[in-house]
Amino acid sequence: MYKIKTLNKISTVGLNLFPRDSYRVASEIPNPDAIIVRSYNMHEMEFPENLLAIARAGAGVNNIPIDKCSQLGIAVFNTPGANANSVKELVIAGLLLSSRKIVQGINWAKTLIGKGDEVPKLIEKGKSQFAGPEIKGKHLGVIGLGAIGVMVANDARALGMKVTGYDPFISVESAWHLSSDIARAKGPEEIFSNSDYITLHVPLADSTRNMINREAFKRMKKGTRLLNFARGGLVNEEDLEQAINDETIACYVTDFVTERLLKMENVIAIPHLGASTPEAEDNCAVMAVNQIKDYLEKGIIRNSVNFPTCEMDFNGKKRLLIINRNVPAMVGQITSVLADAGVNISDMINKSRGDLAYNIIDIDNDIDEKDIDKIRSIDGIIRVRVI
């Protein structure tokens, strides 16, 4: 019986995929084999020795101590693309909100409460202050062409915008889905200097933190509209405020709110609603559950943020799953133990990612616990599991 702990409210559409005869799922459960989480902060948590995996029902994993998990041999999964359409729709709304002063107009109209029959006349008299340009024919620069960035680029093009994308690490999958009408930028500087609108779709890392800063703003046109539905730390708020004051940025729309942003003019701060649709929550939960099931039952790894992608059809009586530090001669030491024990390998695969390596080894006969312990005793072995 596998034990699954939930740290947030997780969609039952996903949780119901766990077979009741072999899984127990609860928010209060001791020593779980896996955890499913959304935004719960796990950095101060103590993990039980038997914890094998954590699945984030969403894309961001800043709330999970990745390095600690890697050291303990805990696979961390996320669900890239599961909420992509939900976020994309909000980005498209953000494009319109940044242009047409819709929010400002609605807020102004509410100030007319109490004016009675004068309201229609006052509306007609005051509406001109909220005029704004159409997006059709304008130039949109998309930085980051993952699942969301590609969908934004394609839909913006369908709305009549000229679209240029930049992503030096675009995947083959994303490239297949990107419209041939999307122009390719050689660098972010080209996006900065040529775009009327810029939208960010990159992860937050040391290399991207504050990537939109004073130098980037210097390259932008006067009146640029900037959208950030990726991560708040991508934009330097002090430099942003200066860019708004000197009219380089006509409007900044973001899904990541800080008090400083709430005090700024020409900022539309949305309270992190990108994935707040029932469809996105269902999709993320379904993907997270399926990844947990594949890992627990078959040792298959897909969409892990700390382990390599690794999958193989089951070709033996038993399956050994071994996590080790990515150092030379590990495979040889492991297979030597199996050979000495008279264990025949029917198939195997070894993959590495950074400092970690992962092995799936299918064997044709049973293996004694003492031989498993010999593998565990090899210097550099982190975790051994048999299914």
Contacts in CASP RR format, 6 or more apart in sequence:
PFRMAT RR
TARGET T0000
AUTHOR 0000-0000-0000
METHOD contacts of the structure
MODEL  1
MYKIKTLNKISTVGLNLFPRDSYRVASEIPNPDAIIVRSYNMHEMEFPEN
LLAIARAGAGVNNIPIDKCSQLGIAVFNTPGANANSVKELVIAGLLLSSR
KIVQGINWAKTLIGKGDEVPKLIEKGKSQFAGPEIKGKHLGVIGLGAIGV
MVANDARALGMKVTGYDPFISVESAWHLSSDIARAKGPEEIFSNSDYITL
HVPLADSTRNMINREAFKRMKKGTRLLNFARGGLVNEEDLEQAINDETIA
CYVTDFVTERLLKMENVIAIPHLGASTPEAEDNCAVMAVNQIKDYLEKGI
IRNSVNFPTCEMDFNGKKRLLIINRNVPAMVGQITSVLADAGVNISDMIN
KSRGDLAYNIIDIDNDIDEKDIDKIRSIDGIIRVRVI
1 22 0 8 1.000
1 23 0 8 1.000
1 24 0 8 1.000
2 18 0 8 1.000
2 22 0 8 1.000
2 23 0 8 1.000
2 24 0 8 1.000
2 33 0 8 1.000
2 34 0 8 1.000
2 296 0 8 1.000
3 23 0 8 1.000
3 24 0 8 1.000
3 29 0 8 1.000
3 30 0 8 1.000
3 31 0 8 1.000
3 32 0 8 1.000
3 33 0 8 1.000
3 34 0 8 1.000
4 18 0 8 1.000
4 23 0 8 1.000
4 24 0 8 1.000
4 25 0 8 1.000
4 26 0 8 1.000
4 29 0 8 1.000
4 32 0 8 1.000
4 33 0 8 1.000
4 34 0 8 1.000
4 35 0 8 1.000
4 36 0 8 1.000
4 292 0 8 1.000
5 26 0 8 1.000
5 27 0 8 1.000
5 28 0 8 1.000
5 29 0 8 1.000
5 32 0 8 1.000
5 34 0 8 1.000
5 35 0 8 1.000
5 36 0 8 1.000
6 15 0 8 1.000
6 25 0 8 1.000
6 26 0 8 1.000
6 27 0 8 1.000
6 35 0 8 1.000
6 36 0 8 1.000
6 37 0 8 1.000
7 27 0 8 1.000
7 35 0 8 1.000
7 36 0 8 1.000
7 37 0 8 1.000
7 38 0 8 1.000
7 40 0 8 1.000
7 42 0 8 1.000
8 37 0 8 1.000
8 38 0 8 1.000
8 39 0 8 1.000
8 40 0 8 1.000
8 57 0 8 1.000
9 38 0 8 1.000
10 36 0 8 1.000
10 38 0 8 1.000
10 57 0 8 1.000
10 285 0 8 1.000
10 288 0 8 1.000
11 57 0 8 1.000
11 278 0 8 1.000
11 281 0 8 1.000
11 282 0 8 1.000
11 284 0 8 1.000
11 285 0 8 1.000
11 286 0 8 1.000
12 285 0 8 1.000
13 282 0 8 1.000
13 285 0 8 1.000
13 286 0 8 1.000
14 282 0 8 1.000
14 285 0 8 1.000
14 286 0 8 1.000
14 288 0 8 1.000
14 289 0 8 1.000
15 25 0 8 1.000
15 36 0 8 1.000
15 285 0 8 1.000
15 289 0 8 1.000
17 286 0 8 1.000
17 289 0 8 1.000
17 290 0 8 1.000
17 293 0 8 1.000
18 25 0 8 1.000
18 289 0 8 1.000
18 293 0 8 1.000
30 48 0 8 1.000
31 48 0 8 1.000
31 50 0 8 1.000
31 51 0 8 1.000
32 48 0 8 1.000
32 50 0 8 1.000
32 51 0 8 1.000
33 50 0 8 1.000
33 51 0 8 1.000
33 52 0 8 1.000
33 53 0 8 1.000
33 296 0 8 1.000
34 51 0 8 1.000
34 52 0 8 1.000
34 53 0 8 1.000
34 54 0 8 1.000
34 55 0 8 1.000
34 292 0 8 1.000
34 295 0 8 1.000
34 296 0 8 1.000
35 42 0 8 1.000
35 51 0 8 1.000
35 53 0 8 1.000
35 54 0 8 1.000
35 55 0 8 1.000
36 54 0 8 1.000
36 55 0 8 1.000
36 57 0 8 1.000
36 285 0 8 1.000
36 288 0 8 1.000
36 289 0 8 1.000
36 292 0 8 1.000
37 54 0 8 1.000
37 55 0 8 1.000
37 56 0 8 1.000
37 57 0 8 1.000
37 63 0 8 1.000
37 64 0 8 1.000
38 56 0 8 1.000
38 57 0 8 1.000
38 58 0 8 1.000
38 284 0 8 1.000
39 63 0 8 1.000
40 63 0 8 1.000
41 63 0 8 1.000
42 54 0 8 1.000
42 63 0 8 1.000
42 64 0 8 1.000
42 65 0 8 1.000
43 63 0 8 1.000
43 64 0 8 1.000
43 65 0 8 1.000
45 65 0 8 1.000
47 68 0 8 1.000
47 69 0 8 1.000
47 72 0 8 1.000
47 74 0 8 1.000
51 72 0 8 1.000
51 74 0 8 1.000
52 74 0 8 1.000
52 75 0 8 1.000
52 295 0 8 1.000
52 296 0 8 1.000
52 385 0 8 1.000
53 74 0 8 1.000
53 75 0 8 1.000
53 76 0 8 1.000
53 77 0 8 1.000
53 292 0 8 1.000
53 295 0 8 1.000
53 296 0 8 1.000
54 64 0 8 1.000
54 69 0 8 1.000
54 74 0 8 1.000
54 75 0 8 1.000
54 76 0 8 1.000
54 77 0 8 1.000
55 76 0 8 1.000
55 77 0 8 1.000
55 78 0 8 1.000
55 79 0 8 1.000
55 288 0 8 1.000
55 289 0 8 1.000
55 291 0 8 1.000
55 292 0 8 1.000
56 63 0 8 1.000
56 64 0 8 1.000
56 76 0 8 1.000
56 77 0 8 1.000
56 78 0 8 1.000
56 79 0 8 1.000
56 288 0 8 1.000
57 79 0 8 1.000
57 82 0 8 1.000
57 281 0 8 1.000
57 284 0 8 1.000
57 285 0 8 1.000
57 287 0 8 1.000
57 288 0 8 1.000
58 78 0 8 1.000
58 79 0 8 1.000
58 82 0 8 1.000
58 83 0 8 1.000
58 275 0 8 1.000
58 284 0 8 1.000
58 288 0 8 1.000
59 78 0 8 1.000
59 79 0 8 1.000
59 80 0 8 1.000
59 81 0 8 1.000
59 82 0 8 1.000
59 83 0 8 1.000
60 78 0 8 1.000
60 203 0 8 1.000
61 76 0 8 1.000
61 78 0 8 1.000
61 305 0 8 1.000
62 204 0 8 1.000
64 76 0 8 1.000
66 76 0 8 1.000
66 305 0 8 1.000
66 306 0 8 1.000
69 75 0 8 1.000
69 76 0 8 1.000
69 306 0 8 1.000
70 306 0 8 1.000
70 307 0 8 1.000
70 355 0 8 1.000
70 356 0 8 1.000
71 382 0 8 1.000
72 382 0 8 1.000
73 323 0 8 1.000
73 356 0 8 1.000
73 382 0 8 1.000
73 383 0 8 1.000
75 295 0 8 1.000
75 301 0 8 1.000
75 304 0 8 1.000
75 306 0 8 1.000
75 307 0 8 1.000
76 304 0 8 1.000
76 305 0 8 1.000
76 306 0 8 1.000
76 307 0 8 1.000
77 288 0 8 1.000
77 291 0 8 1.000
77 292 0 8 1.000
77 295 0 8 1.000
77 302 0 8 1.000
77 303 0 8 1.000
77 304 0 8 1.000
77 305 0 8 1.000
78 303 0 8 1.000
78 305 0 8 1.000
79 283 0 8 1.000
79 284 0 8 1.000
79 287 0 8 1.000
79 288 0 8 1.000
79 291 0 8 1.000
79 303 0 8 1.000
80 147 0 8 1.000
80 303 0 8 1.000
81 147 0 8 1.000
81 148 0 8 1.000
81 283 0 8 1.000
82 280 0 8 1.000
82 283 0 8 1.000
82 284 0 8 1.000
82 286 0 8 1.000
82 287 0 8 1.000
83 274 0 8 1.000
83 275 0 8 1.000
83 277 0 8 1.000
83 280 0 8 1.000
83 283 0 8 1.000
83 284 0 8 1.000
84 147 0 8 1.000
84 148 0 8 1.000
84 151 0 8 1.000
85 151 0 8 1.000
85 279 0 8 1.000
85 280 0 8 1.000
86 274 0 8 1.000
86 275 0 8 1.000
86 276 0 8 1.000
86 277 0 8 1.000
86 279 0 8 1.000
86 280 0 8 1.000
87 148 0 8 1.000
87 229 0 8 1.000
87 274 0 8 1.000
87 275 0 8 1.000
87 280 0 8 1.000
88 148 0 8 1.000
88 149 0 8 1.000
88 151 0 8 1.000
88 152 0 8 1.000
88 155 0 8 1.000
90 229 0 8 1.000
90 255 0 8 1.000
90 270 0 8 1.000
90 273 0 8 1.000
90 274 0 8 1.000
91 148 0 8 1.000
91 152 0 8 1.000
91 199 0 8 1.000
91 227 0 8 1.000
91 229 0 8 1.000
92 152 0 8 1.000
92 155 0 8 1.000
92 156 0 8 1.000
92 159 0 8 1.000
94 227 0 8 1.000
94 253 0 8 1.000
94 268 0 8 1.000
94 270 0 8 1.000
95 135 0 8 1.000
95 140 0 8 1.000
95 156 0 8 1.000
95 197 0 8 1.000
95 199 0 8 1.000
95 225 0 8 1.000
95 227 0 8 1.000
96 102 0 8 1.000
96 135 0 8 1.000
97 103 0 8 1.000
97 251 0 8 1.000
97 253 0 8 1.000
97 268 0 8 1.000
98 197 0 8 1.000
98 225 0 8 1.000
98 227 0 8 1.000
98 250 0 8 1.000
98 251 0 8 1.000
98 252 0 8 1.000
98 253 0 8 1.000
98 268 0 8 1.000
99 132 0 8 1.000
99 133 0 8 1.000
99 134 0 8 1.000
99 135 0 8 1.000
99 225 0 8 1.000
99 251 0 8 1.000
100 130 0 8 1.000
100 132 0 8 1.000
101 130 0 8 1.000
101 131 0 8 1.000
101 132 0 8 1.000
102 130 0 8 1.000
103 268 0 8 1.000
104 130 0 8 1.000
105 127 0 8 1.000
105 130 0 8 1.000
108 126 0 8 1.000
108 129 0 8 1.000
108 130 0 8 1.000
109 123 0 8 1.000
112 118 0 8 1.000
112 119 0 8 1.000
112 122 0 8 1.000
112 123 0 8 1.000
115 122 0 8 1.000
135 156 0 8 1.000
135 159 0 8 1.000
135 160 0 8 1.000
135 161 0 8 1.000
135 197 0 8 1.000
136 159 0 8 1.000
136 160 0 8 1.000
136 161 0 8 1.000
137 160 0 8 1.000
137 161 0 8 1.000
137 162 0 8 1.000
138 161 0 8 1.000
138 162 0 8 1.000
138 196 0 8 1.000
138 197 0 8 1.000
139 161 0 8 1.000
139 162 0 8 1.000
139 163 0 8 1.000
139 164 0 8 1.000
139 194 0 8 1.000
139 195 0 8 1.000
139 196 0 8 1.000
139 197 0 8 1.000
140 153 0 8 1.000
140 156 0 8 1.000
140 161 0 8 1.000
140 162 0 8 1.000
140 163 0 8 1.000
140 164 0 8 1.000
140 195 0 8 1.000
140 196 0 8 1.000
140 197 0 8 1.000
140 198 0 8 1.000
140 199 0 8 1.000
141 163 0 8 1.000
141 164 0 8 1.000
141 165 0 8 1.000
141 166 0 8 1.000
141 185 0 8 1.000
141 191 0 8 1.000
141 194 0 8 1.000
141 195 0 8 1.000
141 197 0 8 1.000
141 198 0 8 1.000
141 199 0 8 1.000
142 149 0 8 1.000
142 152 0 8 1.000
142 153 0 8 1.000
142 156 0 8 1.000
142 163 0 8 1.000
142 164 0 8 1.000
142 165 0 8 1.000
142 166 0 8 1.000
142 182 0 8 1.000
142 191 0 8 1.000
142 199 0 8 1.000
142 201 0 8 1.000
143 165 0 8 1.000
143 166 0 8 1.000
143 167 0 8 1.000
143 188 0 8 1.000
143 191 0 8 1.000
143 198 0 8 1.000
143 199 0 8 1.000
143 200 0 8 1.000
143 201 0 8 1.000
143 202 0 8 1.000
144 165 0 8 1.000
144 166 0 8 1.000
144 167 0 8 1.000
144 170 0 8 1.000
144 200 0 8 1.000
144 201 0 8 1.000
144 202 0 8 1.000
145 153 0 8 1.000
145 165 0 8 1.000
145 166 0 8 1.000
145 167 0 8 1.000
145 170 0 8 1.000
145 174 0 8 1.000
145 175 0 8 1.000
145 178 0 8 1.000
145 201 0 8 1.000
146 167 0 8 1.000
146 170 0 8 1.000
146 171 0 8 1.000
146 174 0 8 1.000
146 201 0 8 1.000
147 174 0 8 1.000
148 201 0 8 1.000
148 229 0 8 1.000
148 230 0 8 1.000
149 199 0 8 1.000
149 201 0 8 1.000
150 174 0 8 1.000
150 177 0 8 1.000
150 178 0 8 1.000
151 177 0 8 1.000
152 199 0 8 1.000
152 201 0 8 1.000
153 163 0 8 1.000
153 165 0 8 1.000
153 178 0 8 1.000
153 179 0 8 1.000
153 182 0 8 1.000
154 177 0 8 1.000
154 178 0 8 1.000
154 179 0 8 1.000
154 182 0 8 1.000
156 163 0 8 1.000
157 163 0 8 1.000
157 179 0 8 1.000
157 181 0 8 1.000
157 182 0 8 1.000
161 197 0 8 1.000
162 183 0 8 1.000
163 181 0 8 1.000
163 182 0 8 1.000
163 183 0 8 1.000
164 182 0 8 1.000
164 183 0 8 1.000
164 184 0 8 1.000
164 185 0 8 1.000
164 190 0 8 1.000
164 191 0 8 1.000
164 194 0 8 1.000
164 195 0 8 1.000
165 182 0 8 1.000
165 183 0 8 1.000
165 184 0 8 1.000
165 185 0 8 1.000
165 191 0 8 1.000
166 184 0 8 1.000
166 185 0 8 1.000
166 186 0 8 1.000
166 187 0 8 1.000
166 188 0 8 1.000
166 190 0 8 1.000
166 191 0 8 1.000
167 174 0 8 1.000
167 202 0 8 1.000
168 187 0 8 1.000
170 178 0 8 1.000
185 191 0 8 1.000
185 194 0 8 1.000
188 211 0 8 1.000
188 216 0 8 1.000
189 219 0 8 1.000
191 198 0 8 1.000
192 198 0 8 1.000
192 216 0 8 1.000
192 219 0 8 1.000
192 220 0 8 1.000
193 219 0 8 1.000
193 220 0 8 1.000
193 221 0 8 1.000
195 220 0 8 1.000
195 221 0 8 1.000
195 224 0 8 1.000
196 221 0 8 1.000
196 223 0 8 1.000
196 224 0 8 1.000
196 225 0 8 1.000
197 224 0 8 1.000
197 225 0 8 1.000
197 226 0 8 1.000
197 227 0 8 1.000
198 220 0 8 1.000
198 224 0 8 1.000
198 225 0 8 1.000
198 226 0 8 1.000
198 227 0 8 1.000
199 226 0 8 1.000
199 227 0 8 1.000
199 228 0 8 1.000
199 229 0 8 1.000
200 212 0 8 1.000
200 226 0 8 1.000
200 227 0 8 1.000
200 228 0 8 1.000
200 229 0 8 1.000
200 230 0 8 1.000
200 234 0 8 1.000
200 235 0 8 1.000
201 229 0 8 1.000
201 230 0 8 1.000
202 208 0 8 1.000
202 211 0 8 1.000
202 230 0 8 1.000
202 231 0 8 1.000
202 234 0 8 1.000
203 230 0 8 1.000
203 231 0 8 1.000
204 230 0 8 1.000
204 231 0 8 1.000
204 232 0 8 1.000
204 233 0 8 1.000
204 234 0 8 1.000
208 231 0 8 1.000
208 234 0 8 1.000
209 233 0 8 1.000
209 234 0 8 1.000
210 233 0 8 1.000
210 234 0 8 1.000
210 235 0 8 1.000
210 236 0 8 1.000
210 239 0 8 1.000
211 234 0 8 1.000
211 235 0 8 1.000
212 226 0 8 1.000
212 228 0 8 1.000
212 234 0 8 1.000
212 235 0 8 1.000
212 236 0 8 1.000
212 239 0 8 1.000
212 240 0 8 1.000
213 236 0 8 1.000
213 239 0 8 1.000
214 236 0 8 1.000
214 239 0 8 1.000
214 242 0 8 1.000
214 243 0 8 1.000
217 239 0 8 1.000
217 240 0 8 1.000
217 242 0 8 1.000
217 243 0 8 1.000
217 248 0 8 1.000
217 249 0 8 1.000
220 243 0 8 1.000
220 248 0 8 1.000
220 249 0 8 1.000
221 248 0 8 1.000
222 247 0 8 1.000
222 248 0 8 1.000
223 247 0 8 1.000
223 248 0 8 1.000
223 249 0 8 1.000
223 250 0 8 1.000
224 248 0 8 1.000
224 249 0 8 1.000
224 250 0 8 1.000
225 249 0 8 1.000
225 250 0 8 1.000
225 251 0 8 1.000
225 252 0 8 1.000
225 253 0 8 1.000
226 235 0 8 1.000
226 240 0 8 1.000
226 249 0 8 1.000
226 251 0 8 1.000
226 252 0 8 1.000
226 253 0 8 1.000
227 252 0 8 1.000
227 253 0 8 1.000
227 254 0 8 1.000
228 234 0 8 1.000
228 235 0 8 1.000
228 252 0 8 1.000
228 253 0 8 1.000
228 254 0 8 1.000
228 255 0 8 1.000
228 256 0 8 1.000
229 254 0 8 1.000
229 255 0 8 1.000
229 274 0 8 1.000
231 256 0 8 1.000
232 254 0 8 1.000
232 256 0 8 1.000
233 256 0 8 1.000
235 252 0 8 1.000
235 254 0 8 1.000
237 258 0 8 1.000
237 260 0 8 1.000
237 261 0 8 1.000
240 249 0 8 1.000
240 252 0 8 1.000
240 264 0 8 1.000
241 260 0 8 1.000
241 264 0 8 1.000
243 249 0 8 1.000
244 252 0 8 1.000
244 264 0 8 1.000
244 265 0 8 1.000
244 266 0 8 1.000
244 267 0 8 1.000
249 266 0 8 1.000
250 266 0 8 1.000
251 266 0 8 1.000
251 267 0 8 1.000
251 268 0 8 1.000
252 261 0 8 1.000
252 264 0 8 1.000
252 266 0 8 1.000
252 267 0 8 1.000
252 268 0 8 1.000
253 267 0 8 1.000
253 268 0 8 1.000
253 270 0 8 1.000
254 261 0 8 1.000
254 267 0 8 1.000
254 268 0 8 1.000
254 269 0 8 1.000
254 270 0 8 1.000
255 270 0 8 1.000
255 271 0 8 1.000
255 272 0 8 1.000
255 273 0 8 1.000
255 274 0 8 1.000
256 272 0 8 1.000
257 269 0 8 1.000
257 270 0 8 1.000
257 271 0 8 1.000
257 272 0 8 1.000
258 269 0 8 1.000
261 267 0 8 1.000
261 269 0 8 1.000
262 269 0 8 1.000
274 280 0 8 1.000
275 281 0 8 1.000
275 284 0 8 1.000
287 303 0 8 1.000
291 302 0 8 1.000
291 303 0 8 1.000
294 300 0 8 1.000
294 301 0 8 1.000
294 302 0 8 1.000
294 311 0 8 1.000
295 301 0 8 1.000
297 387 0 8 1.000
298 311 0 8 1.000
298 314 0 8 1.000
298 319 0 8 1.000
298 387 0 8 1.000
299 310 0 8 1.000
299 319 0 8 1.000
299 321 0 8 1.000
299 360 0 8 1.000
299 385 0 8 1.000
299 387 0 8 1.000
300 310 0 8 1.000
300 311 0 8 1.000
300 312 0 8 1.000
300 360 0 8 1.000
301 307 0 8 1.000
301 308 0 8 1.000
301 309 0 8 1.000
301 310 0 8 1.000
301 311 0 8 1.000
301 358 0 8 1.000
302 309 0 8 1.000
302 311 0 8 1.000
303 309 0 8 1.000
306 353 0 8 1.000
306 356 0 8 1.000
307 323 0 8 1.000
307 353 0 8 1.000
307 356 0 8 1.000
307 358 0 8 1.000
308 351 0 8 1.000
308 352 0 8 1.000
308 353 0 8 1.000
308 356 0 8 1.000
308 357 0 8 1.000
308 358 0 8 1.000
309 351 0 8 1.000
310 349 0 8 1.000
310 351 0 8 1.000
310 358 0 8 1.000
310 360 0 8 1.000
311 360 0 8 1.000
312 347 0 8 1.000
312 348 0 8 1.000
312 349 0 8 1.000
312 360 0 8 1.000
312 362 0 8 1.000
313 347 0 8 1.000
314 362 0 8 1.000
315 346 0 8 1.000
315 347 0 8 1.000
315 362 0 8 1.000
316 346 0 8 1.000
316 347 0 8 1.000
316 362 0 8 1.000
316 363 0 8 1.000
316 364 0 8 1.000
317 363 0 8 1.000
317 364 0 8 1.000
317 365 0 8 1.000
317 366 0 8 1.000
318 362 0 8 1.000
318 363 0 8 1.000
318 365 0 8 1.000
318 366 0 8 1.000
318 367 0 8 1.000
318 386 0 8 1.000
318 387 0 8 1.000
319 360 0 8 1.000
319 361 0 8 1.000
319 362 0 8 1.000
319 363 0 8 1.000
319 386 0 8 1.000
319 387 0 8 1.000
320 359 0 8 1.000
320 360 0 8 1.000
320 361 0 8 1.000
320 362 0 8 1.000
320 363 0 8 1.000
320 367 0 8 1.000
320 375 0 8 1.000
320 384 0 8 1.000
320 385 0 8 1.000
320 386 0 8 1.000
321 358 0 8 1.000
321 359 0 8 1.000
321 360 0 8 1.000
321 361 0 8 1.000
321 383 0 8 1.000
321 384 0 8 1.000
321 385 0 8 1.000
321 386 0 8 1.000
321 387 0 8 1.000
322 334 0 8 1.000
322 358 0 8 1.000
322 359 0 8 1.000
322 361 0 8 1.000
322 375 0 8 1.000
322 381 0 8 1.000
322 383 0 8 1.000
322 384 0 8 1.000
322 385 0 8 1.000
323 356 0 8 1.000
323 357 0 8 1.000
323 358 0 8 1.000
323 359 0 8 1.000
323 381 0 8 1.000
323 382 0 8 1.000
323 383 0 8 1.000
323 384 0 8 1.000
324 330 0 8 1.000
324 356 0 8 1.000
324 357 0 8 1.000
324 359 0 8 1.000
324 378 0 8 1.000
324 380 0 8 1.000
324 381 0 8 1.000
324 382 0 8 1.000
325 355 0 8 1.000
325 356 0 8 1.000
325 357 0 8 1.000
325 380 0 8 1.000
325 382 0 8 1.000
326 352 0 8 1.000
326 353 0 8 1.000
326 354 0 8 1.000
326 355 0 8 1.000
326 356 0 8 1.000
326 357 0 8 1.000
327 380 0 8 1.000
330 357 0 8 1.000
330 378 0 8 1.000
330 380 0 8 1.000
330 381 0 8 1.000
331 350 0 8 1.000
331 359 0 8 1.000
333 378 0 8 1.000
334 359 0 8 1.000
334 361 0 8 1.000
334 375 0 8 1.000
334 378 0 8 1.000
335 345 0 8 1.000
337 371 0 8 1.000
337 374 0 8 1.000
337 375 0 8 1.000
337 378 0 8 1.000
338 345 0 8 1.000
338 361 0 8 1.000
338 363 0 8 1.000
338 367 0 8 1.000
338 371 0 8 1.000
341 367 0 8 1.000
341 368 0 8 1.000
341 371 0 8 1.000
341 374 0 8 1.000
342 365 0 8 1.000
343 363 0 8 1.000
343 364 0 8 1.000
343 365 0 8 1.000
343 367 0 8 1.000
343 371 0 8 1.000
344 363 0 8 1.000
344 364 0 8 1.000
344 365 0 8 1.000
345 361 0 8 1.000
345 362 0 8 1.000
345 363 0 8 1.000
345 364 0 8 1.000
346 362 0 8 1.000
346 363 0 8 1.000
346 364 0 8 1.000
347 361 0 8 1.000
347 362 0 8 1.000
348 359 0 8 1.000
348 360 0 8 1.000
348 361 0 8 1.000
348 362 0 8 1.000
349 359 0 8 1.000
349 360 0 8 1.000
350 357 0 8 1.000
350 358 0 8 1.000
350 359 0 8 1.000
351 357 0 8 1.000
351 358 0 8 1.000
352 358 0 8 1.000
356 382 0 8 1.000
367 386 0 8 1.000
372 384 0 8 1.000
372 386 0 8 1.000
375 381 0 8 1.000
375 384 0 8 1.000
376 384 0 8 1.000
END
